Every structure is written in structure tokens, then in C-alpha cells.
Amino acid sequence: MNIAKDTVVSVSYELMVNGEMVDTAQAENPLVFLYGHGQLLPLFEKNIHNLTIGDTFEFMIPAKEGYGEVNEMAIIDLPKSIFEVDGELQEDLLVIGNRLPMRDSEGNALEGIILEIGDETVKMDFNHPLAGQDLNFTGKVENVREASDEEISHGHVHNHDHHH
């Protein structure tokens, strides 16, 4: 069976960025997803379209088609006071390179990395960690099967112990 819309695909892969492995899925615990439902980067799906079990793949997704270029507007200085709990600065959180879950003004969850700590402000980058990076994938198709009607209607894969 070939990978096409409404198939459940299992792949093992390695993701290399600048010669460094940043993500991997082994054959014993592959990435399993419903193909054609926007769960992965569109170019990832395009590159594995029509492959079948046992096929290997190797492709690069340029930054602009992956997680986008670095957006300078997403690098902002925040007042140190927002890192206070009960009036006390949470010094243990304020470490350069630390990733922190935050909320924007509308309450949406986002993650930022601390770039700089000043006297009054903390400079944080809210770009995706892989923004501005070319993504180099190598991998293998481990399994392809027809999705059930239920999986298609729900828009995701169900495993044997899936419950709503």
C-alpha cells in the first residue's frame, strides 16, 4: 500500500539541523500519523507521498517552508516584574538559554527562550526553536495502512487503547 490521503503512516526518522541531530523516532517507536490531515509540515508529507513499507527517504526542507524564518518581532524585552511570584523574583527561572512556557496577551500558550537578562528586563525569543533552520530528514517507512472511518472523521490516529 502506498502513502496517500487517509492512510495511517508509521515512519522512523532522524532530523539533522546544521549537522546536529535534533529529533529522532526509532523503528520500535515510530512517528505515527494520519496522512493528508495537516499534522506534519506540508513539505514533509509531499516528500513521502506514494512511498510504501520499507522505502527510505532523504530530503531537506528549507527554513521558510519548515518553521519559517526568524521573526525579529518575536524577540522582545519583557519587564523583570512578570517573573515575580508574590513580589519575589524567580531567579532560578532566569537563566540564559532557559525555555519557559508563557502566555500572550490573548492567553495563548507559547514558549520562549531567554537570550539576555538585564537590570530591568529579560530579552526572550518566541520564535519556534527551529525557525531559520534548514531541516534535513532521513528515514524509512515502517508501516502504511488504511485509516478507519472513525480515524478519518476524528482527524487523528487511534491506537488500541485510545479513548475520548
Chimera marker file (.cmm) of the C-alpha trace (Angstrom):
<marker_set name="trace">
<marker id="1" x="0.000" y="0.000" z="0.000" r="1" g="1" b="0" radius="0.5"/>
<marker id="2" x="1.272" y="3.451" z="-0.895" r="1" g="1" b="0" radius="0.5"/>
<marker id="3" x="1.155" y="6.553" z="1.276" r="1" g="1" b="0" radius="0.5"/>
<marker id="4" x="-1.849" y="8.653" z="0.245" r="1" g="1" b="0" radius="0.5"/>
<marker id="5" x="-4.582" y="10.749" z="1.859" r="1" g="1" b="0" radius="0.5"/>
<marker id="6" x="-6.383" y="8.919" z="4.680" r="1" g="1" b="0" radius="0.5"/>
<marker id="7" x="-3.656" y="6.339" z="5.284" r="1" g="1" b="0" radius="0.5"/>
<marker id="8" x="-2.060" y="5.814" z="8.690" r="1" g="1" b="0" radius="0.5"/>
<marker id="9" x="1.699" y="6.111" z="8.223" r="1" g="1" b="0" radius="0.5"/>
<marker id="10" x="4.475" y="4.983" z="10.583" r="1" g="1" b="0" radius="0.5"/>
<marker id="11" x="7.977" y="6.323" z="9.932" r="1" g="1" b="0" radius="0.5"/>
<marker id="12" x="11.312" y="6.129" z="11.667" r="1" g="1" b="0" radius="0.5"/>
<marker id="13" x="13.496" y="9.164" z="11.012" r="1" g="1" b="0" radius="0.5"/>
<marker id="14" x="16.358" y="11.392" z="12.039" r="1" g="1" b="0" radius="0.5"/>
<marker id="15" x="16.185" y="15.169" z="11.810" r="1" g="1" b="0" radius="0.5"/>
<marker id="16" x="19.545" y="16.888" z="11.386" r="1" g="1" b="0" radius="0.5"/>
<marker id="17" x="19.997" y="20.654" z="11.665" r="1" g="1" b="0" radius="0.5"/>
<marker id="18" x="23.446" y="22.111" z="10.974" r="1" g="1" b="0" radius="0.5"/>
<marker id="19" x="24.988" y="18.643" z="11.283" r="1" g="1" b="0" radius="0.5"/>
<marker id="20" x="23.406" y="18.035" z="14.699" r="1" g="1" b="0" radius="0.5"/>
<marker id="21" x="20.637" y="15.502" z="15.367" r="1" g="1" b="0" radius="0.5"/>
<marker id="22" x="17.714" y="17.391" z="16.931" r="1" g="1" b="0" radius="0.5"/>
<marker id="23" x="14.953" y="14.775" z="16.721" r="1" g="1" b="0" radius="0.5"/>
<marker id="24" x="14.585" y="11.083" z="16.031" r="1" g="1" b="0" radius="0.5"/>
<marker id="25" x="11.995" y="8.310" z="16.018" r="1" g="1" b="0" radius="0.5"/>
<marker id="26" x="13.214" y="4.702" z="16.119" r="1" g="1" b="0" radius="0.5"/>
<marker id="27" x="11.565" y="1.800" z="14.278" r="1" g="1" b="0" radius="0.5"/>
<marker id="28" x="10.430" y="0.360" z="17.648" r="1" g="1" b="0" radius="0.5"/>
<marker id="29" x="8.610" y="3.599" z="18.480" r="1" g="1" b="0" radius="0.5"/>
<marker id="30" x="7.909" y="5.310" z="15.148" r="1" g="1" b="0" radius="0.5"/>
<marker id="31" x="6.094" y="8.543" z="14.411" r="1" g="1" b="0" radius="0.5"/>
<marker id="32" x="2.525" y="7.504" z="13.524" r="1" g="1" b="0" radius="0.5"/>
<marker id="33" x="0.192" y="9.987" z="11.847" r="1" g="1" b="0" radius="0.5"/>
<marker id="34" x="-2.851" y="10.323" z="9.629" r="1" g="1" b="0" radius="0.5"/>
<marker id="35" x="-1.557" y="11.369" z="6.205" r="1" g="1" b="0" radius="0.5"/>
<marker id="36" x="-3.151" y="14.352" z="4.487" r="1" g="1" b="0" radius="0.5"/>
<marker id="37" x="-4.699" y="15.920" z="7.603" r="1" g="1" b="0" radius="0.5"/>
<marker id="38" x="-2.171" y="18.701" z="8.233" r="1" g="1" b="0" radius="0.5"/>
<marker id="39" x="-0.498" y="17.072" z="11.223" r="1" g="1" b="0" radius="0.5"/>
<marker id="40" x="3.018" y="17.427" z="9.782" r="1" g="1" b="0" radius="0.5"/>
<marker id="41" x="4.825" y="20.044" z="7.746" r="1" g="1" b="0" radius="0.5"/>
<marker id="42" x="3.237" y="20.061" z="4.259" r="1" g="1" b="0" radius="0.5"/>
<marker id="43" x="6.626" y="19.545" z="2.595" r="1" g="1" b="0" radius="0.5"/>
<marker id="44" x="7.338" y="16.507" z="4.808" r="1" g="1" b="0" radius="0.5"/>
<marker id="45" x="4.105" y="14.898" z="3.611" r="1" g="1" b="0" radius="0.5"/>
<marker id="46" x="4.795" y="15.867" z="-0.007" r="1" g="1" b="0" radius="0.5"/>
<marker id="47" x="8.240" y="14.221" z="0.155" r="1" g="1" b="0" radius="0.5"/>
<marker id="48" x="6.910" y="10.862" z="1.385" r="1" g="1" b="0" radius="0.5"/>
<marker id="49" x="3.766" y="10.767" z="-0.796" r="1" g="1" b="0" radius="0.5"/>
<marker id="50" x="3.309" y="7.452" z="-2.595" r="1" g="1" b="0" radius="0.5"/>
<marker id="51" x="6.127" y="5.662" z="-0.724" r="1" g="1" b="0" radius="0.5"/>
<marker id="52" x="5.406" y="2.179" z="0.625" r="1" g="1" b="0" radius="0.5"/>
<marker id="53" x="6.579" y="-0.033" z="3.527" r="1" g="1" b="0" radius="0.5"/>
<marker id="54" x="10.353" y="-0.432" z="3.533" r="1" g="1" b="0" radius="0.5"/>
<marker id="55" x="11.043" y="2.631" z="1.363" r="1" g="1" b="0" radius="0.5"/>
<marker id="56" x="13.667" y="5.023" z="2.662" r="1" g="1" b="0" radius="0.5"/>
<marker id="57" x="13.637" y="8.773" z="2.262" r="1" g="1" b="0" radius="0.5"/>
<marker id="58" x="16.073" y="11.651" z="2.475" r="1" g="1" b="0" radius="0.5"/>
<marker id="59" x="15.125" y="15.262" z="1.858" r="1" g="1" b="0" radius="0.5"/>
<marker id="60" x="15.717" y="18.794" z="3.046" r="1" g="1" b="0" radius="0.5"/>
<marker id="61" x="13.030" y="21.307" z="3.963" r="1" g="1" b="0" radius="0.5"/>
<marker id="62" x="14.292" y="24.894" z="3.670" r="1" g="1" b="0" radius="0.5"/>
<marker id="63" x="13.680" y="27.131" z="6.685" r="1" g="1" b="0" radius="0.5"/>
<marker id="64" x="10.981" y="29.229" z="5.004" r="1" g="1" b="0" radius="0.5"/>
<marker id="65" x="8.934" y="26.076" z="4.249" r="1" g="1" b="0" radius="0.5"/>
<marker id="66" x="9.635" y="24.476" z="7.619" r="1" g="1" b="0" radius="0.5"/>
<marker id="67" x="9.198" y="26.598" z="10.735" r="1" g="1" b="0" radius="0.5"/>
<marker id="68" x="9.731" y="29.909" z="8.964" r="1" g="1" b="0" radius="0.5"/>
<marker id="69" x="12.489" y="32.464" z="9.070" r="1" g="1" b="0" radius="0.5"/>
<marker id="70" x="13.428" y="34.092" z="12.343" r="1" g="1" b="0" radius="0.5"/>
<marker id="71" x="10.903" y="36.858" z="13.048" r="1" g="1" b="0" radius="0.5"/>
<marker id="72" x="12.633" y="39.776" z="14.789" r="1" g="1" b="0" radius="0.5"/>
<marker id="73" x="9.215" y="40.902" z="16.121" r="1" g="1" b="0" radius="0.5"/>
<marker id="74" x="9.120" y="37.681" z="18.178" r="1" g="1" b="0" radius="0.5"/>
<marker id="75" x="12.238" y="38.723" z="20.104" r="1" g="1" b="0" radius="0.5"/>
<marker id="76" x="11.052" y="41.016" z="22.870" r="1" g="1" b="0" radius="0.5"/>
<marker id="77" x="12.140" y="42.619" z="26.114" r="1" g="1" b="0" radius="0.5"/>
<marker id="78" x="9.819" y="41.800" z="28.989" r="1" g="1" b="0" radius="0.5"/>
<marker id="79" x="9.784" y="43.581" z="32.355" r="1" g="1" b="0" radius="0.5"/>
<marker id="80" x="11.504" y="41.534" z="35.025" r="1" g="1" b="0" radius="0.5"/>
<marker id="81" x="8.442" y="42.049" z="37.248" r="1" g="1" b="0" radius="0.5"/>
<marker id="82" x="6.450" y="39.428" z="35.290" r="1" g="1" b="0" radius="0.5"/>
<marker id="83" x="8.860" y="36.803" z="36.656" r="1" g="1" b="0" radius="0.5"/>
<marker id="84" x="7.875" y="37.633" z="40.227" r="1" g="1" b="0" radius="0.5"/>
<marker id="85" x="5.734" y="35.394" z="42.371" r="1" g="1" b="0" radius="0.5"/>
<marker id="86" x="4.327" y="37.104" z="45.465" r="1" g="1" b="0" radius="0.5"/>
<marker id="87" x="6.675" y="40.043" z="44.850" r="1" g="1" b="0" radius="0.5"/>
<marker id="88" x="9.775" y="37.827" z="44.726" r="1" g="1" b="0" radius="0.5"/>
<marker id="89" x="11.823" y="37.433" z="41.545" r="1" g="1" b="0" radius="0.5"/>
<marker id="90" x="12.121" y="33.788" z="40.497" r="1" g="1" b="0" radius="0.5"/>
<marker id="91" x="15.898" y="33.867" z="39.986" r="1" g="1" b="0" radius="0.5"/>
<marker id="92" x="16.076" y="30.105" z="39.333" r="1" g="1" b="0" radius="0.5"/>
<marker id="93" x="13.924" y="30.578" z="36.183" r="1" g="1" b="0" radius="0.5"/>
<marker id="94" x="16.043" y="33.430" z="34.863" r="1" g="1" b="0" radius="0.5"/>
<marker id="95" x="18.899" y="31.565" z="33.220" r="1" g="1" b="0" radius="0.5"/>
<marker id="96" x="20.127" y="32.363" z="29.710" r="1" g="1" b="0" radius="0.5"/>
<marker id="97" x="19.086" y="29.528" z="27.401" r="1" g="1" b="0" radius="0.5"/>
<marker id="98" x="16.159" y="28.501" z="29.633" r="1" g="1" b="0" radius="0.5"/>
<marker id="99" x="12.899" y="27.699" z="27.789" r="1" g="1" b="0" radius="0.5"/>
<marker id="100" x="9.833" y="28.974" z="29.587" r="1" g="1" b="0" radius="0.5"/>
<marker id="101" x="6.139" y="28.400" z="28.930" r="1" g="1" b="0" radius="0.5"/>
<marker id="102" x="4.407" y="31.775" z="28.748" r="1" g="1" b="0" radius="0.5"/>
<marker id="103" x="1.052" y="33.246" z="27.681" r="1" g="1" b="0" radius="0.5"/>
<marker id="104" x="0.488" y="36.099" z="25.268" r="1" g="1" b="0" radius="0.5"/>
<marker id="105" x="-1.957" y="38.950" z="25.859" r="1" g="1" b="0" radius="0.5"/>
<marker id="106" x="-4.817" y="36.798" z="24.490" r="1" g="1" b="0" radius="0.5"/>
<marker id="107" x="-3.936" y="33.924" z="26.835" r="1" g="1" b="0" radius="0.5"/>
<marker id="108" x="-2.441" y="31.677" z="24.133" r="1" g="1" b="0" radius="0.5"/>
<marker id="109" x="0.328" y="29.354" z="25.334" r="1" g="1" b="0" radius="0.5"/>
<marker id="110" x="3.735" y="29.884" z="23.782" r="1" g="1" b="0" radius="0.5"/>
<marker id="111" x="7.304" y="29.043" z="24.635" r="1" g="1" b="0" radius="0.5"/>
<marker id="112" x="10.211" y="31.427" z="24.761" r="1" g="1" b="0" radius="0.5"/>
<marker id="113" x="13.925" y="31.115" z="25.302" r="1" g="1" b="0" radius="0.5"/>
<marker id="114" x="15.838" y="33.578" z="27.485" r="1" g="1" b="0" radius="0.5"/>
<marker id="115" x="18.522" y="35.384" z="25.464" r="1" g="1" b="0" radius="0.5"/>
<marker id="116" x="19.608" y="38.124" z="27.865" r="1" g="1" b="0" radius="0.5"/>
<marker id="117" x="18.927" y="39.250" z="31.404" r="1" g="1" b="0" radius="0.5"/>
<marker id="118" x="19.211" y="42.985" z="32.042" r="1" g="1" b="0" radius="0.5"/>
<marker id="119" x="18.696" y="45.085" z="35.173" r="1" g="1" b="0" radius="0.5"/>
<marker id="120" x="15.037" y="45.798" z="34.405" r="1" g="1" b="0" radius="0.5"/>
<marker id="121" x="14.166" y="43.496" z="31.503" r="1" g="1" b="0" radius="0.5"/>
<marker id="122" x="14.534" y="39.970" z="30.186" r="1" g="1" b="0" radius="0.5"/>
<marker id="123" x="15.048" y="39.527" z="26.413" r="1" g="1" b="0" radius="0.5"/>
<marker id="124" x="13.140" y="36.478" z="25.156" r="1" g="1" b="0" radius="0.5"/>
<marker id="125" x="12.831" y="34.837" z="21.752" r="1" g="1" b="0" radius="0.5"/>
<marker id="126" x="9.392" y="33.387" z="20.949" r="1" g="1" b="0" radius="0.5"/>
<marker id="127" x="10.347" y="32.027" z="17.514" r="1" g="1" b="0" radius="0.5"/>
<marker id="128" x="9.999" y="28.263" z="17.033" r="1" g="1" b="0" radius="0.5"/>
<marker id="129" x="13.324" y="26.716" z="18.145" r="1" g="1" b="0" radius="0.5"/>
<marker id="130" x="13.891" y="25.537" z="14.549" r="1" g="1" b="0" radius="0.5"/>
<marker id="131" x="12.956" y="28.860" z="12.884" r="1" g="1" b="0" radius="0.5"/>
<marker id="132" x="15.570" y="29.943" z="10.376" r="1" g="1" b="0" radius="0.5"/>
<marker id="133" x="16.973" y="26.397" z="10.105" r="1" g="1" b="0" radius="0.5"/>
<marker id="134" x="17.015" y="24.035" z="7.142" r="1" g="1" b="0" radius="0.5"/>
<marker id="135" x="15.626" y="20.640" z="8.186" r="1" g="1" b="0" radius="0.5"/>
<marker id="136" x="17.391" y="17.523" z="6.886" r="1" g="1" b="0" radius="0.5"/>
<marker id="137" x="15.292" y="14.371" z="7.250" r="1" g="1" b="0" radius="0.5"/>
<marker id="138" x="16.371" y="10.781" z="6.607" r="1" g="1" b="0" radius="0.5"/>
<marker id="139" x="14.159" y="7.855" z="7.430" r="1" g="1" b="0" radius="0.5"/>
<marker id="140" x="12.190" y="4.801" z="6.488" r="1" g="1" b="0" radius="0.5"/>
<marker id="141" x="8.525" y="3.953" z="6.058" r="1" g="1" b="0" radius="0.5"/>
<marker id="142" x="7.764" y="1.338" z="8.723" r="1" g="1" b="0" radius="0.5"/>
<marker id="143" x="4.060" y="0.802" z="8.024" r="1" g="1" b="0" radius="0.5"/>
<marker id="144" x="1.154" y="2.070" z="5.925" r="1" g="1" b="0" radius="0.5"/>
<marker id="145" x="-2.463" y="1.078" z="6.444" r="1" g="1" b="0" radius="0.5"/>
<marker id="146" x="-5.916" y="2.334" z="5.561" r="1" g="1" b="0" radius="0.5"/>
<marker id="147" x="-7.297" y="4.667" z="8.215" r="1" g="1" b="0" radius="0.5"/>
<marker id="148" x="-10.604" y="3.669" z="9.765" r="1" g="1" b="0" radius="0.5"/>
<marker id="149" x="-13.681" y="5.810" z="9.130" r="1" g="1" b="0" radius="0.5"/>
<marker id="150" x="-13.514" y="6.856" z="12.773" r="1" g="1" b="0" radius="0.5"/>
<marker id="151" x="-9.862" y="7.971" z="12.472" r="1" g="1" b="0" radius="0.5"/>
<marker id="152" x="-10.682" y="9.954" z="9.335" r="1" g="1" b="0" radius="0.5"/>
<marker id="153" x="-13.703" y="11.645" z="10.934" r="1" g="1" b="0" radius="0.5"/>
<marker id="154" x="-11.686" y="12.475" z="14.086" r="1" g="1" b="0" radius="0.5"/>
<marker id="155" x="-8.666" y="13.615" z="12.075" r="1" g="1" b="0" radius="0.5"/>
<marker id="156" x="-6.109" y="11.572" z="14.013" r="1" g="1" b="0" radius="0.5"/>
<marker id="157" x="-4.801" y="8.037" z="14.557" r="1" g="1" b="0" radius="0.5"/>
<marker id="158" x="-6.377" y="5.803" z="17.182" r="1" g="1" b="0" radius="0.5"/>
<marker id="159" x="-4.264" y="3.187" z="18.903" r="1" g="1" b="0" radius="0.5"/>
<marker id="160" x="-5.756" y="0.143" z="20.588" r="1" g="1" b="0" radius="0.5"/>
<marker id="161" x="-6.188" y="1.969" z="23.914" r="1" g="1" b="0" radius="0.5"/>
<marker id="162" x="-7.458" y="5.275" z="22.515" r="1" g="1" b="0" radius="0.5"/>
<marker id="163" x="-10.382" y="6.759" z="24.443" r="1" g="1" b="0" radius="0.5"/>
<marker id="164" x="-12.162" y="10.091" z="24.175" r="1" g="1" b="0" radius="0.5"/>
<link id1="1" id2="2" r="1" g="1" b="0" radius="0.2"/>
<link id1="2" id2="3" r="1" g="1" b="0" radius="0.2"/>
<link id1="3" id2="4" r="1" g="1" b="0" radius="0.2"/>
<link id1="4" id2="5" r="1" g="1" b="0" radius="0.2"/>
<link id1="5" id2="6" r="1" g="1" b="0" radius="0.2"/>
<link id1="6" id2="7" r="1" g="1" b="0" radius="0.2"/>
<link id1="7" id2="8" r="1" g="1" b="0" radius="0.2"/>
<link id1="8" id2="9" r="1" g="1" b="0" radius="0.2"/>
<link id1="9" id2="10" r="1" g="1" b="0" radius="0.2"/>
<link id1="10" id2="11" r="1" g="1" b="0" radius="0.2"/>
<link id1="11" id2="12" r="1" g="1" b="0" radius="0.2"/>
<link id1="12" id2="13" r="1" g="1" b="0" radius="0.2"/>
<link id1="13" id2="14" r="1" g="1" b="0" radius="0.2"/>
<link id1="14" id2="15" r="1" g="1" b="0" radius="0.2"/>
<link id1="15" id2="16" r="1" g="1" b="0" radius="0.2"/>
<link id1="16" id2="17" r="1" g="1" b="0" radius="0.2"/>
<link id1="17" id2="18" r="1" g="1" b="0" radius="0.2"/>
<link id1="18" id2="19" r="1" g="1" b="0" radius="0.2"/>
<link id1="19" id2="20" r="1" g="1" b="0" radius="0.2"/>
<link id1="20" id2="21" r="1" g="1" b="0" radius="0.2"/>
<link id1="21" id2="22" r="1" g="1" b="0" radius="0.2"/>
<link id1="22" id2="23" r="1" g="1" b="0" radius="0.2"/>
<link id1="23" id2="24" r="1" g="1" b="0" radius="0.2"/>
<link id1="24" id2="25" r="1" g="1" b="0" radius="0.2"/>
<link id1="25" id2="26" r="1" g="1" b="0" radius="0.2"/>
<link id1="26" id2="27" r="1" g="1" b="0" radius="0.2"/>
<link id1="27" id2="28" r="1" g="1" b="0" radius="0.2"/>
<link id1="28" id2="29" r="1" g="1" b="0" radius="0.2"/>
<link id1="29" id2="30" r="1" g="1" b="0" radius="0.2"/>
<link id1="30" id2="31" r="1" g="1" b="0" radius="0.2"/>
<link id1="31" id2="32" r="1" g="1" b="0" radius="0.2"/>
<link id1="32" id2="33" r="1" g="1" b="0" radius="0.2"/>
<link id1="33" id2="34" r="1" g="1" b="0" radius="0.2"/>
<link id1="34" id2="35" r="1" g="1" b="0" radius="0.2"/>
<link id1="35" id2="36" r="1" g="1" b="0" radius="0.2"/>
<link id1="36" id2="37" r="1" g="1" b="0" radius="0.2"/>
<link id1="37" id2="38" r="1" g="1" b="0" radius="0.2"/>
<link id1="38" id2="39" r="1" g="1" b="0" radius="0.2"/>
<link id1="39" id2="40" r="1" g="1" b="0" radius="0.2"/>
<link id1="40" id2="41" r="1" g="1" b="0" radius="0.2"/>
<link id1="41" id2="42" r="1" g="1" b="0" radius="0.2"/>
<link id1="42" id2="43" r="1" g="1" b="0" radius="0.2"/>
<link id1="43" id2="44" r="1" g="1" b="0" radius="0.2"/>
<link id1="44" id2="45" r="1" g="1" b="0" radius="0.2"/>
<link id1="45" id2="46" r="1" g="1" b="0" radius="0.2"/>
<link id1="46" id2="47" r="1" g="1" b="0" radius="0.2"/>
<link id1="47" id2="48" r="1" g="1" b="0" radius="0.2"/>
<link id1="48" id2="49" r="1" g="1" b="0" radius="0.2"/>
<link id1="49" id2="50" r="1" g="1" b="0" radius="0.2"/>
<link id1="50" id2="51" r="1" g="1" b="0" radius="0.2"/>
<link id1="51" id2="52" r="1" g="1" b="0" radius="0.2"/>
<link id1="52" id2="53" r="1" g="1" b="0" radius="0.2"/>
<link id1="53" id2="54" r="1" g="1" b="0" radius="0.2"/>
<link id1="54" id2="55" r="1" g="1" b="0" radius="0.2"/>
<link id1="55" id2="56" r="1" g="1" b="0" radius="0.2"/>
<link id1="56" id2="57" r="1" g="1" b="0" radius="0.2"/>
<link id1="57" id2="58" r="1" g="1" b="0" radius="0.2"/>
<link id1="58" id2="59" r="1" g="1" b="0" radius="0.2"/>
<link id1="59" id2="60" r="1" g="1" b="0" radius="0.2"/>
<link id1="60" id2="61" r="1" g="1" b="0" radius="0.2"/>
<link id1="61" id2="62" r="1" g="1" b="0" radius="0.2"/>
<link id1="62" id2="63" r="1" g="1" b="0" radius="0.2"/>
<link id1="63" id2="64" r="1" g="1" b="0" radius="0.2"/>
<link id1="64" id2="65" r="1" g="1" b="0" radius="0.2"/>
<link id1="65" id2="66" r="1" g="1" b="0" radius="0.2"/>
<link id1="66" id2="67" r="1" g="1" b="0" radius="0.2"/>
<link id1="67" id2="68" r="1" g="1" b="0" radius="0.2"/>
<link id1="68" id2="69" r="1" g="1" b="0" radius="0.2"/>
<link id1="69" id2="70" r="1" g="1" b="0" radius="0.2"/>
<link id1="70" id2="71" r="1" g="1" b="0" radius="0.2"/>
<link id1="71" id2="72" r="1" g="1" b="0" radius="0.2"/>
<link id1="72" id2="73" r="1" g="1" b="0" radius="0.2"/>
<link id1="73" id2="74" r="1" g="1" b="0" radius="0.2"/>
<link id1="74" id2="75" r="1" g="1" b="0" radius="0.2"/>
<link id1="75" id2="76" r="1" g="1" b="0" radius="0.2"/>
<link id1="76" id2="77" r="1" g="1" b="0" radius="0.2"/>
<link id1="77" id2="78" r="1" g="1" b="0" radius="0.2"/>
<link id1="78" id2="79" r="1" g="1" b="0" radius="0.2"/>
<link id1="79" id2="80" r="1" g="1" b="0" radius="0.2"/>
<link id1="80" id2="81" r="1" g="1" b="0" radius="0.2"/>
<link id1="81" id2="82" r="1" g="1" b="0" radius="0.2"/>
<link id1="82" id2="83" r="1" g="1" b="0" radius="0.2"/>
<link id1="83" id2="84" r="1" g="1" b="0" radius="0.2"/>
<link id1="84" id2="85" r="1" g="1" b="0" radius="0.2"/>
<link id1="85" id2="86" r="1" g="1" b="0" radius="0.2"/>
<link id1="86" id2="87" r="1" g="1" b="0" radius="0.2"/>
<link id1="87" id2="88" r="1" g="1" b="0" radius="0.2"/>
<link id1="88" id2="89" r="1" g="1" b="0" radius="0.2"/>
<link id1="89" id2="90" r="1" g="1" b="0" radius="0.2"/>
<link id1="90" id2="91" r="1" g="1" b="0" radius="0.2"/>
<link id1="91" id2="92" r="1" g="1" b="0" radius="0.2"/>
<link id1="92" id2="93" r="1" g="1" b="0" radius="0.2"/>
<link id1="93" id2="94" r="1" g="1" b="0" radius="0.2"/>
<link id1="94" id2="95" r="1" g="1" b="0" radius="0.2"/>
<link id1="95" id2="96" r="1" g="1" b="0" radius="0.2"/>
<link id1="96" id2="97" r="1" g="1" b="0" radius="0.2"/>
<link id1="97" id2="98" r="1" g="1" b="0" radius="0.2"/>
<link id1="98" id2="99" r="1" g="1" b="0" radius="0.2"/>
<link id1="99" id2="100" r="1" g="1" b="0" radius="0.2"/>
<link id1="100" id2="101" r="1" g="1" b="0" radius="0.2"/>
<link id1="101" id2="102" r="1" g="1" b="0" radius="0.2"/>
<link id1="102" id2="103" r="1" g="1" b="0" radius="0.2"/>
<link id1="103" id2="104" r="1" g="1" b="0" radius="0.2"/>
<link id1="104" id2="105" r="1" g="1" b="0" radius="0.2"/>
<link id1="105" id2="106" r="1" g="1" b="0" radius="0.2"/>
<link id1="106" id2="107" r="1" g="1" b="0" radius="0.2"/>
<link id1="107" id2="108" r="1" g="1" b="0" radius="0.2"/>
<link id1="108" id2="109" r="1" g="1" b="0" radius="0.2"/>
<link id1="109" id2="110" r="1" g="1" b="0" radius="0.2"/>
<link id1="110" id2="111" r="1" g="1" b="0" radius="0.2"/>
<link id1="111" id2="112" r="1" g="1" b="0" radius="0.2"/>
<link id1="112" id2="113" r="1" g="1" b="0" radius="0.2"/>
<link id1="113" id2="114" r="1" g="1" b="0" radius="0.2"/>
<link id1="114" id2="115" r="1" g="1" b="0" radius="0.2"/>
<link id1="115" id2="116" r="1" g="1" b="0" radius="0.2"/>
<link id1="116" id2="117" r="1" g="1" b="0" radius="0.2"/>
<link id1="117" id2="118" r="1" g="1" b="0" radius="0.2"/>
<link id1="118" id2="119" r="1" g="1" b="0" radius="0.2"/>
<link id1="119" id2="120" r="1" g="1" b="0" radius="0.2"/>
<link id1="120" id2="121" r="1" g="1" b="0" radius="0.2"/>
<link id1="121" id2="122" r="1" g="1" b="0" radius="0.2"/>
<link id1="122" id2="123" r="1" g="1" b="0" radius="0.2"/>
<link id1="123" id2="124" r="1" g="1" b="0" radius="0.2"/>
<link id1="124" id2="125" r="1" g="1" b="0" radius="0.2"/>
<link id1="125" id2="126" r="1" g="1" b="0" radius="0.2"/>
<link id1="126" id2="127" r="1" g="1" b="0" radius="0.2"/>
<link id1="127" id2="128" r="1" g="1" b="0" radius="0.2"/>
<link id1="128" id2="129" r="1" g="1" b="0" radius="0.2"/>
<link id1="129" id2="130" r="1" g="1" b="0" radius="0.2"/>
<link id1="130" id2="131" r="1" g="1" b="0" radius="0.2"/>
<link id1="131" id2="132" r="1" g="1" b="0" radius="0.2"/>
<link id1="132" id2="133" r="1" g="1" b="0" radius="0.2"/>
<link id1="133" id2="134" r="1" g="1" b="0" radius="0.2"/>
<link id1="134" id2="135" r="1" g="1" b="0" radius="0.2"/>
<link id1="135" id2="136" r="1" g="1" b="0" radius="0.2"/>
<link id1="136" id2="137" r="1" g="1" b="0" radius="0.2"/>
<link id1="137" id2="138" r="1" g="1" b="0" radius="0.2"/>
<link id1="138" id2="139" r="1" g="1" b="0" radius="0.2"/>
<link id1="139" id2="140" r="1" g="1" b="0" radius="0.2"/>
<link id1="140" id2="141" r="1" g="1" b="0" radius="0.2"/>
<link id1="141" id2="142" r="1" g="1" b="0" radius="0.2"/>
<link id1="142" id2="143" r="1" g="1" b="0" radius="0.2"/>
<link id1="143" id2="144" r="1" g="1" b="0" radius="0.2"/>
<link id1="144" id2="145" r="1" g="1" b="0" radius="0.2"/>
<link id1="145" id2="146" r="1" g="1" b="0" radius="0.2"/>
<link id1="146" id2="147" r="1" g="1" b="0" radius="0.2"/>
<link id1="147" id2="148" r="1" g="1" b="0" radius="0.2"/>
<link id1="148" id2="149" r="1" g="1" b="0" radius="0.2"/>
<link id1="149" id2="150" r="1" g="1" b="0" radius="0.2"/>
<link id1="150" id2="151" r="1" g="1" b="0" radius="0.2"/>
<link id1="151" id2="152" r="1" g="1" b="0" radius="0.2"/>
<link id1="152" id2="153" r="1" g="1" b="0" radius="0.2"/>
<link id1="153" id2="154" r="1" g="1" b="0" radius="0.2"/>
<link id1="154" id2="155" r="1" g="1" b="0" radius="0.2"/>
<link id1="155" id2="156" r="1" g="1" b="0" radius="0.2"/>
<link id1="156" id2="157" r="1" g="1" b="0" radius="0.2"/>
<link id1="157" id2="158" r="1" g="1" b="0" radius="0.2"/>
<link id1="158" id2="159" r="1" g="1" b="0" radius="0.2"/>
<link id1="159" id2="160" r="1" g="1" b="0" radius="0.2"/>
<link id1="160" id2="161" r="1" g="1" b="0" radius="0.2"/>
<link id1="161" id2="162" r="1" g="1" b="0" radius="0.2"/>
<link id1="162" id2="163" r="1" g="1" b="0" radius="0.2"/>
<link id1="163" id2="164" r="1" g="1" b="0" radius="0.2"/>
</marker_set>
